[in-house]
């Protein structure tokens, strides 16, 4: 946890700030990129009737909405290294809970693998709690980055 906090403060200062103000940036910090914006949280998401979504937030305070995936689709919206990205879902495995599986492998915009592990919790009206989830990736130096998450699944009736 200490390493993650230090990494955030040194490399991604704008991503760790509590402000939701977005500023143009690119991965190496060398000026603005056309379609890349530093951020802490995803914007609000809306489920279409008859669809189910997985919503995950960071566990640290203040909490930020960092992961959204619609069941049955091959992409997810993710805040990864302080940038909002659409990641491709490469595989899903594990135990079934509702419309989802407990393990997912994604690919970041710069082609790094990102794994997501979910621990399903109690059922709620229209979905299920996800009290513990982990997103695991490696940084450019090969350090494993583990991001603890929490959230829920929800389905929009037809």
Secondary structure as UniProt FT lines:
FT   HELIX           2..11
FT   HELIX           13..16
FT   STRAND          23..24
FT   TURN            27..28
FT   TURN            34..35
FT   STRAND          36..38
FT   TURN            49..50
FT   STRAND          52..58
FT   STRAND          65..70
FT   TURN            71..72
FT   STRAND          75..80
FT   TURN            81..82
FT   STRAND          83..97
FT   TURN            98..99
FT   STRAND          100..107
FT   TURN            109..110
FT   STRAND          113..124
FT   TURN            125..126
FT   STRAND          127..138
FT   TURN            140..141
FT   STRAND          144..155
//
